């Protein structure tokens, strides 16, 4: 597997062009349809977040999110994508 931080990707700059998901792209297209037109959620399985750094997990989440939605929501007034 890859490590996102090593790719030099920063959270708000992650997009389909710099985060290619060649084998997952078609599946995400189907799941996006399910998300927007049917039940409103889906679950992706198969990655163990303990095998990656917090930065890698964040970039992976944001990279996948770019395939699913056209805009990202902010979690707080500072503009953070995710907050704890």
ABEGO torsion letter per residue (X at the ends): XBBAAAAGBBAAABBAAABBBAAAAAAAAAAAAAAAABAGBBBBBGBBAAABBAAAAAAAAAAAAAAABABBBBABAAGBABBX
